Amino acid sequence: MMRFDSLRTIVVTGLAIVMLVAGAAGAAAQEARVFFVSPADGSQHSEDVVSIEFGAENYPISAIPEGFDQETGTPRDGVGHYHLGYNTGCLPVGEIIPQGEGWQHFGDGSSTTTLENAPAGTYELTVQIGDDQHRTQEGLCATISIEVTD
């Protein structure tokens, strides 16, 4: 009888370990993504200020380290910050997101901004994650369209 209980304990423990390892592997394999919290894709806005917020899953967002030399520094692996493009699409993977030219950088790690007093029209908003050197990361870009009305 004692031998059966020991065997059962070993089997149950082994199954529990396999389930834990499989669960951890599944969690690690979750894809990173970036998205707009607000505004919603296709939304219409008549107000003077449109609040914009973005988020990320399975990818840490952080401010660029103080004193980081973007020309010679080594960017941290797997960490980035947001960039917001106005009427620009996603840039190719590995490209450095330009300063100006329709892009707003959030090197401080923040995730919110506003679009203020925009003339009526349709706007394409693109959120793209870049590393400490503002280099785009694979699969971490999302684009929506909004309409500002009078």
KOLZADO-359651 format. One record per atom (N, C-alpha, C, O): residue in three letters; atom name; x, y, z; residue number from 1. Coordinates in steps of 0.02 Angstrom, whole numbers, always signed. Atoms other than C-alpha are relative to their C-alpha. Example, Ala and Ser with C-alpha at 12.3 -4.5 7.8 and 13.67 -1.06 7.14 Angstrom:
BEGIN
- residu, atome, u, v, w, num
- ala, N, +45, -59, +0, 1 .
- ala, CA, +615, -225, +390, 1 .
- ala, C, +45, +60, +0, 1 .
- ala, O, +97, +59, +33, 1 .
- ser, N, -42, -59, -3, 2 .
- ser, CA, +684, -53, +357, 2 .
- ser, C, -39, +55, +37, 2 .
- ser, O, -14, +110, +45, 2 .
END
This chain:
BEGIN
- residu, atome, u, v, w, num
- met, N, +41, -60, +0, 1 .
- met, CA, +0, +0, +0, 1 .
- met, C, +43, +63, +0, 1 .
- met, O, +29, +111, -36, 1 .
- met, N, -45, -58, -4, 2 .
- met, CA, +141, +120, +44, 2 .
- met, C, +33, +13, -67, 2 .
- met, O, +43, +70, -87, 2 .
- arg, N, -33, -7, +64, 3 .
- arg, CA, +224, +87, -123, 3 .
- arg, C, -46, +33, -51, 3 .
- arg, O, -23, +75, -91, 3 .
- phe, N, +49, -30, +45, 4 .
- phe, CA, +65, +133, -219, 4 .
- phe, C, -7, +75, +14, 4 .
- phe, O, -9, +115, -33, 4 .
- asp, N, +5, -71, -18, 5 .
- asp, CA, +50, +299, -124, 5 .
- asp, C, +61, +38, -23, 5 .
- asp, O, +55, +95, -47, 5 .
- ser, N, -61, -34, +21, 6 .
- ser, CA, +231, +342, -162, 6 .
- ser, C, +0, +9, -76, 6 .
- ser, O, +19, +62, -101, 6 .
- leu, N, +3, -4, +73, 7 .
- leu, CA, +208, +304, -347, 7 .
- leu, C, -50, +53, -22, 7 .
- leu, O, -37, +93, -67, 7 .
- arg, N, +50, -51, +16, 8 .
- arg, CA, +50, +408, -352, 8 .
- arg, C, +26, +70, +14, 8 .
- arg, O, +14, +116, -26, 8 .
- thr, N, -29, -65, -17, 9 .
- thr, CA, +140, +553, -267, 9 .
- thr, C, +51, +21, -53, 9 .
- thr, O, +52, +79, -72, 9 .
- ile, N, -49, -16, +52, 10 .
- ile, CA, +281, +544, -394, 10 .
- ile, C, -34, +20, -65, 10 .
- ile, O, -14, +68, -97, 10 .
- val, N, +36, -15, +62, 11 .
- val, CA, +160, +541, -541, 11 .
- val, C, -35, +68, +4, 11 .
- val, O, -30, +108, -42, 11 .
- val, N, +36, -64, -8, 12 .
- val, CA, +55, +685, -474, 12 .
- val, C, +49, +58, +1, 12 .
- val, O, +37, +110, -29, 12 .
- thr, N, -51, -53, -3, 13 .
- thr, CA, +211, +788, -435, 13 .
- thr, C, +29, +12, -69, 13 .
- thr, O, +39, +69, -90, 13 .
- gly, N, -27, -7, +68, 14 .
- gly, CA, +281, +753, -608, 14 .
- gly, C, -48, +37, -46, 14 .
- gly, O, -27, +80, -84, 14 .
- leu, N, +50, -34, +41, 15 .
- leu, CA, +119, +807, -692, 15 .
- leu, C, -5, +74, +18, 15 .
- leu, O, -11, +117, -26, 15 .
- ala, N, +2, -70, -22, 16 .
- ala, CA, +115, +966, -588, 16 .
- ala, C, +59, +39, -28, 16 .
- ala, O, +51, +96, -49, 16 .
- ile, N, -60, -34, +26, 17 .
- ile, CA, +293, +1009, -641, 17 .
- ile, C, -7, +11, -75, 17 .
- ile, O, +9, +65, -99, 17 .
- val, N, +9, -7, +72, 18 .
- val, CA, +253, +977, -824, 18 .
- val, C, -50, +56, -15, 18 .
- val, O, -39, +96, -61, 18 .
- met, N, +50, -53, +11, 19 .
- met, CA, +99, +1090, -812, 19 .
- met, C, +29, +69, +15, 19 .
- met, O, +15, +116, -21, 19 .
- leu, N, -31, -65, -17, 20 .
- leu, CA, +199, +1229, -728, 20 .
- leu, C, +48, +22, -55, 20 .
- leu, O, +47, +80, -76, 20 .
- val, N, -48, -17, +53, 21 .
- val, CA, +336, +1221, -860, 21 .
- val, C, -37, +19, -63, 21 .
- val, O, -18, +67, -96, 21 .
- ala, N, +39, -15, +61, 22 .
- ala, CA, +209, +1218, -1002, 22 .
- ala, C, -33, +69, +6, 22 .
- ala, O, -35, +107, -42, 22 .
- gly, N, +31, -65, -11, 23 .
- gly, CA, +118, +1368, -927, 23 .
- gly, C, +50, +56, -5, 23 .
- gly, O, +35, +108, -34, 23 .
- ala, N, -52, -51, +3, 24 .
- ala, CA, +279, +1466, -907, 24 .
- ala, C, +23, +10, -72, 24 .
- ala, O, +35, +67, -93, 24 .
- ala, N, -21, -5, +70, 25 .
- ala, CA, +330, +1427, -1086, 25 .
- ala, C, -53, +37, -40, 25 .
- ala, O, -36, +77, -84, 25 .
- gly, N, +54, -35, +36, 26 .
- gly, CA, +160, +1485, -1148, 26 .
- gly, C, -1, +74, +15, 26 .
- gly, O, -12, +114, -30, 26 .
- ala, N, -2, -71, -19, 27 .
- ala, CA, +173, +1648, -1051, 27 .
- ala, C, +58, +35, -33, 27 .
- ala, O, +52, +91, -56, 27 .
- ala, N, -60, -30, +30, 28 .
- ala, CA, +348, +1679, -1117, 28 .
- ala, C, -9, +9, -75, 28 .
- ala, O, +20, +54, -105, 28 .
- ala, N, +9, -2, +72, 29 .
- ala, CA, +289, +1648, -1294, 29 .
- ala, C, -53, +51, -22, 29 .
- ala, O, -63, +61, -82, 29 .
- gln, N, +50, -49, +19, 30 .
- gln, CA, +153, +1782, -1287, 30 .
- gln, C, +33, +56, -39, 30 .
- gln, O, +86, +81, -20, 30 .
- glu, N, -28, -52, +43, 31 .
- glu, CA, +182, +1909, -1423, 31 .
- glu, C, -6, +68, +31, 31 .
- glu, O, -56, +85, +63, 31 .
- ala, N, +3, -70, -21, 32 .
- ala, CA, +224, +2087, -1382, 32 .
- ala, C, -43, +38, -50, 32 .
- ala, O, -45, +21, -109, 32 .
- arg, N, +40, -42, +45, 33 .
- arg, CA, +106, +2217, -1452, 33 .
- arg, C, -7, +70, +29, 33 .
- arg, O, +0, +80, +89, 33 .
- val, N, +13, -69, -18, 34 .
- val, CA, +73, +2403, -1449, 34 .
- val, C, -69, +18, -27, 34 .
- val, O, -89, -8, -79, 34 .
- phe, N, +69, -16, +20, 35 .
- phe, CA, -100, +2481, -1462, 35 .
- phe, C, -20, +69, +26, 35 .
- phe, O, +13, +98, +69, 35 .
- phe, N, +30, -62, -24, 36 .
- phe, CA, -205, +2637, -1439, 36 .
- phe, C, -51, -18, +52, 36 .
- phe, O, -96, -58, +40, 36 .
- val, N, +52, +5, -51, 37 .
- val, CA, -303, +2644, -1277, 37 .
- val, C, -57, +46, -21, 37 .
- val, O, -116, +28, -17, 37 .
- ser, N, +47, -48, +26, 38 .
- ser, CA, -389, +2799, -1346, 38 .
- ser, C, +37, +48, -45, 38 .
- ser, O, +97, +61, -34, 38 .
- pro, N, +70, +8, +19, 39 .
- pro, CA, -454, +2866, -1460, 39 .
- pro, C, -11, -66, -37, 39 .
- pro, O, +37, -101, -54, 39 .
- ala, N, +17, +61, +37, 40 .
- ala, CA, -544, +2723, -1546, 40 .
- ala, C, +10, +11, -74, 40 .
- ala, O, +0, +66, -100, 40 .
- asp, N, -8, -3, +73, 41 .
- asp, CA, -507, +2684, -1727, 41 .
- asp, C, -67, +20, -31, 41 .
- asp, O, -119, -9, -15, 41 .
- gly, N, +60, -22, +34, 42 .
- gly, CA, -633, +2774, -1838, 42 .
- gly, C, -43, +49, +39, 42 .
- gly, O, -97, +68, +15, 42 .
- ser, N, +41, -46, -41, 43 .
- ser, CA, -694, +2890, -1700, 43 .
- ser, C, -1, +70, -28, 43 .
- ser, O, +45, +91, -64, 43 .
- gln, N, +8, -70, +21, 44 .
- gln, CA, -755, +3067, -1732, 44 .
- gln, C, +5, +44, +62, 44 .
- gln, O, -20, +27, +116, 44 .
- his, N, -12, -45, -56, 45 .
- his, CA, -705, +3214, -1623, 45 .
- his, C, -16, +72, -20, 45 .
- his, O, +10, +97, -70, 45 .
- ser, N, +18, -70, +14, 46 .
- ser, CA, -783, +3388, -1619, 46 .
- ser, C, +32, +47, +51, 46 .
- ser, O, +27, +108, +43, 46 .
- glu, N, -30, -42, -51, 47 .
- glu, CA, -689, +3451, -1466, 47 .
- glu, C, +68, +26, -23, 47 .
- glu, O, +98, +0, -70, 47 .
- asp, N, -64, -30, +18, 48 .
- asp, CA, -533, +3560, -1474, 48 .
- asp, C, +60, -42, +22, 48 .
- asp, O, +115, -33, -4, 48 .
- val, N, -55, +41, -26, 49 .
- val, CA, -429, +3432, -1378, 49 .
- val, C, -19, -73, -5, 49 .
- val, O, -71, -94, +22, 49 .
- val, N, +11, +72, +5, 50 .
- val, CA, -418, +3247, -1423, 50 .
- val, C, +54, -33, +43, 50 .
- val, O, +114, -25, +31, 50 .
- ser, N, -48, +35, -44, 51 .
- ser, CA, -338, +3142, -1285, 51 .
- ser, C, +23, -64, -35, 51 .
- ser, O, -17, -101, -64, 51 .
- ile, N, -30, +59, +32, 52 .
- ile, CA, -220, +3008, -1349, 52 .
- ile, C, +38, -38, +53, 52 .
- ile, O, +78, -10, +90, 52 .
- glu, N, -36, +43, -47, 53 .
- glu, CA, -159, +2862, -1245, 53 .
- glu, C, +17, -66, -35, 53 .
- glu, O, -24, -94, -71, 53 .
- phe, N, -19, +64, +29, 54 .
- phe, CA, -62, +2708, -1298, 54 .
- phe, C, +24, -46, +55, 54 .
- phe, O, +40, -25, +111, 54 .
- gly, N, -22, +50, -48, 55 .
- gly, CA, -14, +2547, -1213, 55 .
- gly, C, +39, -54, -36, 55 .
- gly, O, +41, -58, -97, 55 .
- ala, N, -39, +56, +26, 56 .
- ala, CA, +95, +2395, -1235, 56 .
- ala, C, -11, -61, +44, 56 .
- ala, O, -22, -55, +104, 56 .
- glu, N, +4, +63, -37, 57 .
- glu, CA, +83, +2213, -1184, 57 .
- glu, C, +63, -41, -15, 57 .
- glu, O, +85, -44, -72, 57 .
- asn, N, -57, +46, +6, 58 .
- asn, CA, +230, +2096, -1153, 58 .
- asn, C, +62, +35, -28, 58 .
- asn, O, +104, +3, -60, 58 .
- tyr, N, -60, -38, +20, 59 .
- tyr, CA, +357, +2234, -1189, 59 .
- tyr, C, +7, +58, +47, 59 .
- tyr, O, -37, +102, +50, 59 .
- pro, N, -8, -54, -49, 60 .
- pro, CA, +427, +2348, -1055, 60 .
- pro, C, +12, +68, -33, 60 .
- pro, O, +50, +75, -80, 60 .
- ile, N, -8, -70, +22, 61 .
- ile, CA, +413, +2536, -1083, 61 .
- ile, C, +37, +37, +55, 61 .
- ile, O, +21, +31, +114, 61 .
- ser, N, -42, -35, -49, 62 .
- ser, CA, +543, +2646, -1000, 62 .
- ser, C, +29, +62, -31, 62 .
- ser, O, +38, +67, -92, 62 .
- ala, N, -35, -60, +23, 63 .
- ala, CA, +622, +2817, -1012, 63 .
- ala, C, +70, -19, -24, 63 .
- ala, O, +100, -67, +1, 63 .
- ile, N, -70, +8, +21, 64 .
- ile, CA, +787, +2828, -1105, 64 .
- ile, C, +43, +19, +60, 64 .
- ile, O, +31, +70, +91, 64 .
- pro, N, -43, -16, -58, 65 .
- pro, CA, +923, +2823, -971, 65 .
- pro, C, +32, +69, -6, 65 .
- pro, O, +55, +89, -60, 65 .
- glu, N, -30, -66, +0, 66 .
- glu, CA, +986, +2995, -922, 66 .
- glu, C, +73, -5, -21, 66 .
- glu, O, +110, -48, +4, 66 .
- gly, N, -69, -1, +23, 67 .
- gly, CA, +1149, +3034, -1010, 67 .
- gly, C, +16, -50, -55, 67 .
- gly, O, +73, -55, -76, 67 .
- phe, N, -11, +50, +53, 68 .
- phe, CA, +1126, +2897, -1141, 68 .
- phe, C, +22, +35, -64, 68 .
- phe, O, -11, +81, -86, 68 .
- asp, N, -25, -28, +63, 69 .
- asp, CA, +1228, +2937, -1297, 69 .
- asp, C, -31, -39, -58, 69 .
- asp, O, -14, -97, -69, 69 .
- gln, N, +37, +34, +53, 70 .
- gln, CA, +1114, +2896, -1443, 70 .
- gln, C, +43, -17, -60, 70 .
- gln, O, +23, -59, -101, 70 .
- glu, N, -45, +15, +56, 71 .
- glu, CA, +1258, +2895, -1566, 71 .
- glu, C, +45, -60, +15, 71 .
- glu, O, +55, -102, -29, 71 .
- thr, N, -50, +52, -15, 72 .
- thr, CA, +1379, +2779, -1475, 72 .
- thr, C, -24, -49, +54, 72 .
- thr, O, +8, -101, +64, 72 .
- gly, N, +24, +44, -54, 73 .
- gly, CA, +1276, +2701, -1333, 73 .
- gly, C, -30, -65, -26, 73 .
- gly, O, -52, -68, -83, 73 .
- thr, N, +31, +64, +17, 74 .
- thr, CA, +1216, +2522, -1334, 74 .
- thr, C, -71, -1, +29, 74 .
- thr, O, -79, +4, +90, 74 .
- pro, N, +68, -1, -26, 75 .
- pro, CA, +1026, +2516, -1322, 75 .
- pro, C, -15, -63, +42, 75 .
- pro, O, +13, -116, +30, 75 .
- arg, N, +20, +57, -41, 76 .
- arg, CA, +947, +2405, -1190, 76 .
- arg, C, -42, -48, -42, 76 .
- arg, O, -83, -27, -83, 76 .
- asp, N, +37, +52, +36, 77 .
- asp, CA, +879, +2241, -1259, 77 .
- asp, C, -71, -6, +28, 77 .
- asp, O, -80, -9, +89, 77 .
- gly, N, +68, +15, -21, 78 .
- gly, CA, +691, +2218, -1253, 78 .
- gly, C, -34, +54, +40, 78 .
- gly, O, -82, +40, +76, 78 .
- val, N, +31, -57, -34, 79 .
- val, CA, +650, +2391, -1183, 79 .
- val, C, -8, +56, -50, 79 .
- val, O, +37, +66, -91, 79 .
- gly, N, +9, -54, +48, 80 .
- gly, CA, +578, +2537, -1278, 80 .
- gly, C, -43, +55, +28, 80 .
- gly, O, -63, +55, +86, 80 .
- his, N, +45, -55, -16, 81 .
- his, CA, +475, +2695, -1277, 81 .
- his, C, -42, +16, -61, 81 .
- his, O, -27, -6, -117, 81 .
- tyr, N, +48, -14, +53, 82 .
- tyr, CA, +332, +2763, -1380, 82 .
- tyr, C, +21, +57, -45, 82 .
- tyr, O, +59, +102, -25, 82 .
- his, N, -6, -54, +49, 83 .
- his, CA, +334, +2871, -1535, 83 .
- his, C, -69, +5, -33, 83 .
- his, O, -100, -46, -47, 83 .
- leu, N, +65, -11, +31, 84 .
- leu, CA, +177, +2947, -1610, 84 .
- leu, C, +9, +35, -67, 84 .
- leu, O, +37, +90, -70, 84 .
- gly, N, -4, -29, +66, 85 .
- gly, CA, +167, +2979, -1796, 85 .
- gly, C, -67, +30, -20, 85 .
- gly, O, -120, +0, -9, 85 .
- tyr, N, +60, -34, +24, 86 .
- tyr, CA, +43, +3102, -1870, 86 .
- tyr, C, +0, -5, -76, 86 .
- tyr, O, +44, +22, -110, 86 .
- asn, N, +6, +10, +73, 87 .
- asn, CA, -13, +3052, -2046, 87 .
- asn, C, +62, -32, -29, 87 .
- asn, O, +85, -15, -84, 87 .
- thr, N, -56, +42, +23, 88 .
- thr, CA, +131, +2930, -2062, 88 .
- thr, C, -19, -72, +16, 88 .
- thr, O, -54, -85, +64, 88 .
- gly, N, +12, +71, -15, 89 .
- gly, CA, +122, +2742, -2071, 89 .
- gly, C, +57, -28, +41, 89 .
- gly, O, +103, +8, +62, 89 .
- cys, N, -53, +34, -37, 90 .
- cys, CA, +229, +2615, -1981, 90 .
- cys, C, +65, +2, -41, 90 .
- cys, O, +65, -9, -101, 90 .
- leu, N, -65, +1, +32, 91 .
- leu, CA, +413, +2630, -2020, 91 .
- leu, C, +26, -72, -2, 91 .
- leu, O, +6, -112, +40, 91 .
- pro, N, -28, +68, +3, 92 .
- pro, CA, +511, +2474, -2072, 92 .
- pro, C, +39, -17, +63, 92 .
- pro, O, +67, +27, +96, 92 .
- val, N, -37, +25, -58, 93 .
- val, CA, +590, +2368, -1935, 93 .
- val, C, +73, +19, -6, 93 .
- val, O, +104, +11, -59, 93 .
- gly, N, -71, -18, -3, 94 .
- gly, CA, +762, +2430, -1884, 94 .
- gly, C, +15, +71, -22, 94 .
- gly, O, +72, +93, -16, 94 .
- glu, N, -11, -70, +21, 95 .
- glu, CA, +738, +2607, -1951, 95 .
- glu, C, -3, +46, +61, 95 .
- glu, O, -41, +34, +107, 95 .
- ile, N, +1, -49, -54, 96 .
- ile, CA, +775, +2754, -1837, 96 .
- ile, C, -57, +49, -13, 96 .
- ile, O, -62, +78, -67, 96 .
- ile, N, +57, -46, +7, 97 .
- ile, CA, +619, +2858, -1807, 97 .
- ile, C, +26, +71, +1, 97 .
- ile, O, +62, +90, +47, 97 .
- pro, N, -30, -68, +5, 98 .
- pro, CA, +658, +3036, -1862, 98 .
- pro, C, -26, +47, +54, 98 .
- pro, O, -82, +40, +80, 98 .
- gln, N, +21, -56, -43, 99 .
- gln, CA, +652, +3187, -1748, 99 .
- gln, C, -39, +48, -45, 99 .
- gln, O, -18, +62, -101, 99 .
- gly, N, +41, -44, +42, 100 .
- gly, CA, +516, +3304, -1810, 100 .
- gly, C, -33, -40, -55, 100 .
- gly, O, -51, -98, -44, 100 .
- glu, N, +28, +34, +58, 101 .
- glu, CA, +446, +3259, -1981, 101 .
- glu, C, -62, -41, +15, 101 .
- glu, O, -69, -97, -9, 101 .
- gly, N, +63, +34, -14, 102 .
- gly, CA, +276, +3211, -1911, 102 .
- gly, C, +3, -50, +57, 102 .
- gly, O, -44, -88, +67, 102 .
- trp, N, -7, +48, -55, 103 .
- trp, CA, +341, +3111, -1761, 103 .
- trp, C, +9, +36, +66, 103 .
- trp, O, +46, +86, +71, 103 .
- gln, N, -8, -25, -68, 104 .
- gln, CA, +325, +3147, -1576, 104 .
- gln, C, +32, -56, +41, 104 .
- gln, O, +8, -112, +41, 104 .
- his, N, -37, +50, -39, 105 .
- his, CA, +448, +3057, -1461, 105 .
- his, C, -19, +3, +74, 105 .
- his, O, -31, +58, +101, 105 .
- phe, N, +16, +5, -71, 106 .
- phe, CA, +409, +2998, -1284, 106 .
- phe, C, +57, -34, +37, 106 .
- phe, O, +47, -84, +71, 106 .
- gly, N, -60, +28, -31, 107 .
- gly, CA, +585, +2963, -1224, 107 .
- gly, C, -1, +2, +76, 107 .
- gly, O, +41, -29, +108, 107 .
- asp, N, +7, -1, -73, 108 .
- asp, CA, +527, +3002, -1047, 108 .
- asp, C, -41, -59, +25, 108 .
- asp, O, -52, -65, +86, 108 .
- gly, N, +38, +59, -20, 109 .
- gly, CA, +425, +2841, -1047, 109 .
- gly, C, -75, +12, +7, 109 .
- gly, O, -112, -33, +26, 109 .
- ser, N, +71, -15, -7, 110 .
- ser, CA, +256, +2929, -1046, 110 .
- ser, C, -41, -33, -55, 110 .
- ser, O, -15, -55, -106, 110 .
- ser, N, +43, +35, +47, 111 .
- ser, CA, +105, +2860, -1138, 111 .
- ser, C, -62, +41, -19, 111 .
- ser, O, -110, +13, -46, 111 .
- thr, N, +58, -42, +16, 112 .
- thr, CA, -15, +3007, -1158, 112 .
- thr, C, +22, +66, -31, 112 .
- thr, O, +76, +91, -19, 112 .
- thr, N, -10, -67, +29, 113 .
- thr, CA, -28, +3166, -1259, 113 .
- thr, C, -68, +24, -23, 113 .
- thr, O, -119, -9, -13, 113 .
- thr, N, +62, -26, +27, 114 .
- thr, CA, -160, +3275, -1339, 114 .
- thr, C, +12, +28, -70, 114 .
- thr, O, +67, +50, -87, 114 .
- leu, N, +1, -33, +65, 115 .
- leu, CA, -201, +3334, -1514, 115 .
- leu, C, -45, +60, +10, 115 .
- leu, O, -105, +53, +22, 115 .
- glu, N, +37, -61, -17, 116 .
- glu, CA, -254, +3515, -1492, 116 .
- glu, C, -11, +44, -61, 116 .
- glu, O, +33, +53, -103, 116 .
- asn, N, +19, -48, +51, 117 .
- asn, CA, -346, +3634, -1608, 117 .
- asn, C, +17, -23, -71, 117 .
- asn, O, +39, +17, -113, 117 .
- ala, N, -14, +27, +67, 118 .
- ala, CA, -324, +3521, -1759, 118 .
- ala, C, -55, +22, -48, 118 .
- ala, O, -114, +20, -30, 118 .
- pro, N, +51, -17, +50, 119 .
- pro, CA, -412, +3581, -1916, 119 .
- pro, C, -43, -62, -16, 119 .
- pro, O, -20, -119, -9, 119 .
- ala, N, +45, +55, +18, 120 .
- ala, CA, -561, +3476, -1970, 120 .
- ala, C, +33, -43, -54, 120 .
- ala, O, +66, -17, -100, 120 .
- gly, N, -29, +46, +50, 121 .
- gly, CA, -508, +3322, -2068, 121 .
- gly, C, +12, -68, +31, 121 .
- gly, O, +0, -80, +90, 121 .
- thr, N, -17, +68, -22, 122 .
- thr, CA, -454, +3142, -2057, 122 .
- thr, C, +74, -3, +16, 122 .
- thr, O, +115, +22, -22, 122 .
- tyr, N, -70, +6, -22, 123 .
- tyr, CA, -295, +3101, -1964, 123 .
- tyr, C, +17, -73, +11, 123 .
- tyr, O, -22, -111, +41, 123 .
- glu, N, -26, +67, -12, 124 .
- glu, CA, -194, +2942, -1965, 124 .
- glu, C, +51, +6, +58, 124 .
- glu, O, +99, +45, +53, 124 .
- leu, N, -45, +0, -57, 125 .
- leu, CA, -110, +2911, -1797, 125 .
- leu, C, +36, -67, +4, 125 .
- leu, O, +4, -120, +0, 125 .
- thr, N, -40, +61, -4, 126 .
- thr, CA, +31, +2784, -1782, 126 .
- thr, C, +40, +2, +64, 126 .
- thr, O, +77, +49, +77, 126 .
- val, N, -43, +7, -59, 127 .
- val, CA, +108, +2726, -1619, 127 .
- val, C, +51, -55, -17, 127 .
- val, O, +32, -109, -39, 127 .
- gln, N, -53, +48, +16, 128 .
- gln, CA, +275, +2638, -1641, 128 .
- gln, C, +52, +2, +56, 128 .
- gln, O, +71, +56, +79, 128 .
- ile, N, -50, +4, -54, 129 .
- ile, CA, +398, +2578, -1509, 129 .
- ile, C, +70, +0, -31, 129 .
- ile, O, +84, -35, -79, 129 .
- gly, N, -70, -1, +20, 130 .
- gly, CA, +581, +2619, -1529, 130 .
- gly, C, +43, -13, +61, 130 .
- gly, O, +22, -2, +118, 130 .
- asp, N, -47, +13, -55, 131 .
- asp, CA, +732, +2571, -1425, 131 .
- asp, C, +33, +66, +22, 131 .
- asp, O, +10, +120, +2, 131 .
- asp, N, -33, -60, -26, 132 .
- asp, CA, +850, +2693, -1337, 132 .
- asp, C, +30, +43, -56, 132 .
- asp, O, +42, +103, -46, 132 .
- gln, N, -25, -38, +57, 133 .
- gln, CA, +916, +2745, -1509, 133 .
- gln, C, -56, +18, -48, 133 .
- gln, O, -44, +42, -104, 133 .
- his, N, +60, -14, +40, 134 .
- his, CA, +738, +2766, -1577, 134 .
- his, C, -5, -47, -60, 134 .
- his, O, -38, -30, -109, 134 .
- arg, N, +3, +50, +54, 135 .
- arg, CA, +761, +2611, -1687, 135 .
- arg, C, -64, -41, +9, 135 .
- arg, O, -78, -66, +64, 135 .
- thr, N, +64, +36, -3, 136 .
- thr, CA, +595, +2527, -1729, 136 .
- thr, C, +11, -74, +16, 136 .
- thr, O, +62, -103, +0, 136 .
- gln, N, -2, +70, -23, 137 .
- gln, CA, +558, +2355, -1657, 137 .
- gln, C, -52, -40, -39, 137 .
- gln, O, -106, -15, -56, 137 .
- glu, N, +44, +43, +40, 138 .
- glu, CA, +478, +2210, -1749, 138 .
- glu, C, -68, -10, +32, 138 .
- glu, O, -73, -27, +91, 138 .
- gly, N, +69, +13, -21, 139 .
- gly, CA, +289, +2199, -1735, 139 .
- gly, C, -28, +49, +50, 139 .
- gly, O, -83, +39, +75, 139 .
- leu, N, +22, -47, -51, 140 .
- leu, CA, +274, +2349, -1619, 140 .
- leu, C, -22, +66, -30, 140 .
- leu, O, +8, +119, -17, 140 .
- cys, N, +27, -59, +33, 141 .
- cys, CA, +173, +2471, -1722, 141 .
- cys, C, -75, -11, -11, 141 .
- cys, O, -97, -66, -28, 141 .
- ala, N, +72, +2, +12, 142 .
- ala, CA, -13, +2511, -1735, 142 .
- ala, C, -22, +67, -28, 142 .
- ala, O, +4, +119, -9, 142 .
- thr, N, +25, -61, +31, 143 .
- thr, CA, -108, +2637, -1840, 143 .
- thr, C, -76, +2, +3, 143 .
- thr, O, -110, -49, -8, 143 .
- ile, N, +72, -12, +1, 144 .
- ile, CA, -283, +2709, -1822, 144 .
- ile, C, -14, +63, -39, 144 .
- ile, O, +31, +103, -53, 144 .
- ser, N, +22, -62, +31, 145 .
- ser, CA, -383, +2844, -1910, 145 .
- ser, C, -54, +31, +44, 145 .
- ser, O, -96, -4, +72, 145 .
- ile, N, +53, -36, -35, 146 .
- ile, CA, -487, +2977, -1825, 146 .
- ile, C, -22, +59, -44, 146 .
- ile, O, +14, +79, -89, 146 .
- glu, N, +25, -58, +37, 147 .
- glu, CA, -592, +3119, -1892, 147 .
- glu, C, -14, +57, +49, 147 .
- glu, O, -49, +47, +99, 147 .
- val, N, +14, -60, -39, 148 .
- val, CA, -593, +3294, -1819, 148 .
- val, C, -52, +40, -40, 148 .
- val, O, -41, +55, -99, 148 .
- thr, N, +54, -37, +33, 149 .
- thr, CA, -754, +3388, -1860, 149 .
- thr, C, -6, +69, +31, 149 .
- thr, O, +20, +83, +85, 149 .
- asp, N, +11, -68, -26, 150 .
- asp, CA, -806, +3569, -1840, 150 .
- asp, C, -52, +0, +54, 150 .
- asp, O, -69, +53, +82, 150 .
END
